[in-house]
Amino acid sequence: MEMESKLRLADVFVSITDPRQAGQVEHDLVELVVVAVNALLV
């Protein structure tokens, strides 16, 4: 059996670039995306 490379969901989110202004950001983009995805799954 071949070992398949599994991509974690968090690894996908980390690759997203954050278009927001650095000085105006209060929350991490990855955290916001994870919360949004979890809300859809519930």
DSSP file (Angstrom, degrees, kcal/mol; ACC not computed):
  #  RESIDUE AA STRUCTURE BP1 BP2  ACC     N-H-->O    O-->H-N    N-H-->O    O-->H-N    TCO  KAPPA ALPHA  PHI   PSI    X-CA   Y-CA   Z-CA
    1    1 A M              0   0    0      0, 0.0     2,-0.2     0, 0.0     0, 0.0   0.000 360.0 360.0 360.0 133.3    0.0    0.0    0.0
    2    2 A E        -     0   0    0      1,-0.1     2,-0.6     0, 0.0     0, 0.0  -0.555 360.0-118.3 -82.1 145.8    1.4    3.4   -0.9
    3    3 A M        -     0   0    0     -2,-0.2     2,-0.4     2,-0.0    -1,-0.1  -0.739  29.6-150.5 -83.1 121.6    1.6    6.2    1.6
    4    4 A E        -     0   0    0     -2,-0.6     2,-0.6     1,-0.0    -1,-0.0  -0.748  15.6-121.0 -93.8 140.3   -0.6    9.1    0.5
    5    5 A S        -     0   0    0     -2,-0.4     2,-0.5     2,-0.0    -1,-0.0  -0.702  28.9-153.0 -80.0 119.0    0.3   12.6    1.5
    6    6 A K        -     0   0    0     -2,-0.6     2,-0.6     0, 0.0    -1,-0.0  -0.820   2.2-146.0 -98.9 131.2   -2.7   14.0    3.5
    7    7 A L        -     0   0    0     -2,-0.5     2,-0.1     3,-0.0    -2,-0.0  -0.844  15.1-137.6 -97.6 122.3   -3.2   17.7    3.5
    8    8 A R     >  -     0   0    0     -2,-0.6     4,-1.3     1,-0.1     3,-0.3  -0.473  15.1-124.6 -77.5 149.9   -4.6   19.1    6.7
    9    9 A L  H  > S+     0   0    0      1,-0.2     4,-1.9     2,-0.2     3,-0.2   0.881 112.1  55.6 -61.3 -39.5   -7.3   21.7    6.6
   10   10 A A  H  > S+     0   0    0      1,-0.2     4,-2.0     2,-0.2    -1,-0.2   0.854 102.7  56.7 -62.7 -34.8   -5.2   24.1    8.7
   11   11 A D  H  > S+     0   0    0     -3,-0.3     4,-0.9     1,-0.2    -1,-0.2   0.863 106.2  50.2 -64.9 -35.4   -2.3   23.8    6.2
   12   12 A V  H >< S+     0   0    0     -4,-1.3     3,-0.6    -3,-0.2     4,-0.3   0.922 110.3  49.3 -67.4 -44.0   -4.7   25.0    3.4
   13   13 A F  H >< S+     0   0    0     -4,-1.9     3,-1.5     1,-0.2    -2,-0.2   0.845 103.6  59.9 -65.7 -34.1   -5.8   28.0    5.4
   14   14 A V  H 3< S+     0   0    0     -4,-2.0    -1,-0.2     1,-0.3    -2,-0.2   0.804  97.7  60.4 -64.6 -28.3   -2.3   29.0    6.2
   15   15 A S  T << S+     0   0    0     -4,-0.9     2,-0.3    -3,-0.6    -1,-0.3   0.584  81.8 104.1 -77.1  -8.5   -1.5   29.4    2.5
   16   16 A I  S <  S-     0   0    0     -3,-1.5     2,-0.3    -4,-0.3    14,-0.1  -0.578  72.0-131.2 -75.6 130.9   -4.3   32.1    2.2
   17   17 A T        -     0   0    0     -2,-0.3    -2,-0.1    12,-0.0    -1,-0.1  -0.624  15.1-128.3 -82.8 143.4   -2.9   35.6    1.9
   18   18 A D        -     0   0    0     -2,-0.3     4,-0.1     1,-0.1    -1,-0.0  -0.817  19.5-171.8 -95.8 111.4   -4.4   38.2    4.1
   19   19 A P        +     0   0    0      0, 0.0    -1,-0.1     0, 0.0     3,-0.1   0.508  52.2 107.1 -81.3  -3.0   -5.5   41.3    2.1
   20   20 A R  S    S-     0   0    0      1,-0.1     2,-0.3     2,-0.1     5,-0.1  -0.302  83.5 -93.5 -76.3 159.7   -6.3   43.3    5.2
   21   21 A Q    >   -     0   0    0      1,-0.1     3,-1.3     3,-0.1     4,-0.5  -0.569  31.0-135.5 -72.7 130.0   -4.2   46.2    6.5
   22   22 A A  G >  S+     0   0    0     -2,-0.3     3,-0.8     1,-0.3    -1,-0.1   0.838 101.7  50.5 -59.6 -37.0   -1.7   45.0    9.1
   23   23 A G  G 3  S+     0   0    0      1,-0.2    -1,-0.3     3,-0.0    -2,-0.0   0.649 110.2  50.5 -76.6 -14.5   -2.4   47.8   11.5
   24   24 A Q  G <  S+     0   0    0     -3,-1.3     2,-0.4     2,-0.0    -1,-0.2   0.383  84.6 108.1-103.2   2.0   -6.1   47.4   11.4
   25   25 A V    <   +     0   0    0     -3,-0.8     3,-0.1    -4,-0.5    -3,-0.0  -0.694  30.7 167.2 -90.7 127.5   -6.3   43.6   12.1
   26   26 A E        +     0   0    0     -2,-0.4     2,-0.3     1,-0.2    -1,-0.2   0.674  67.3  43.0-104.7 -26.0   -7.5   42.4   15.5
   27   27 A H  S    S-     0   0    0      3,-0.0    -1,-0.2     4,-0.0     2,-0.2  -0.931  87.6-105.7-126.6 147.3   -8.0   38.7   14.7
   28   28 A D     >  -     0   0    0     -2,-0.3     4,-1.9     1,-0.1     5,-0.2  -0.471  24.9-133.9 -69.1 135.9   -5.9   36.2   12.7
   29   29 A L  H  > S+     0   0    0      1,-0.2     4,-2.4     2,-0.2     5,-0.2   0.883 105.1  54.5 -59.9 -41.2   -7.3   35.4    9.3
   30   30 A V  H  > S+     0   0    0      1,-0.2     4,-2.4     2,-0.2    -1,-0.2   0.904 107.3  50.8 -61.9 -41.2   -6.8   31.6    9.8
   31   31 A E  H  > S+     0   0    0      1,-0.2     4,-2.3     2,-0.2    -1,-0.2   0.912 110.4  49.5 -62.6 -42.2   -8.8   31.7   13.0
   32   32 A L  H  X S+     0   0    0     -4,-1.9     4,-2.2     1,-0.2    -2,-0.2   0.905 111.8  47.9 -63.3 -41.9  -11.7   33.6   11.3
   33   33 A V  H  X S+     0   0    0     -4,-2.4     4,-2.5     2,-0.2    -2,-0.2   0.902 111.0  50.9 -67.4 -40.7  -11.8   31.1    8.4
   34   34 A V  H  X S+     0   0    0     -4,-2.4     4,-2.5     2,-0.2    -2,-0.2   0.918 110.9  48.7 -62.8 -44.1  -11.8   28.1   10.8
   35   35 A V  H  X S+     0   0    0     -4,-2.3     4,-2.1     1,-0.2    -1,-0.2   0.911 111.7  49.9 -61.9 -42.2  -14.6   29.6   12.8
   36   36 A A  H  X S+     0   0    0     -4,-2.2     4,-1.6     2,-0.2    -2,-0.2   0.908 111.8  47.1 -64.4 -42.8  -16.6   30.2    9.6
   37   37 A V  H  X S+     0   0    0     -4,-2.5     4,-1.6     1,-0.2    -2,-0.2   0.916 111.8  50.8 -65.7 -42.6  -16.1   26.7    8.3
   38   38 A N  H  X S+     0   0    0     -4,-2.5     4,-1.2     1,-0.2    -1,-0.2   0.879 106.9  54.8 -62.9 -37.1  -17.1   25.2   11.7
   39   39 A A  H  < S+     0   0    0     -4,-2.1    -1,-0.2     1,-0.2    -2,-0.2   0.871 108.0  49.5 -63.6 -36.5  -20.2   27.3   11.7
   40   40 A L  H  < S+     0   0    0     -4,-1.6    -1,-0.2     1,-0.2    -2,-0.2   0.826 109.6  51.7 -70.7 -30.9  -21.2   25.8    8.3
   41   41 A L  H  <        0   0    0     -4,-1.6    -1,-0.2     1,-0.2    -2,-0.2   0.703 360.0 360.0 -80.2 -19.6  -20.6   22.3    9.5
   42   42 A V     <        0   0    0     -4,-1.2    -1,-0.2    -3,-0.2    -2,-0.1   0.486 360.0 360.0 -79.7 360.0  -22.7   22.6   12.6
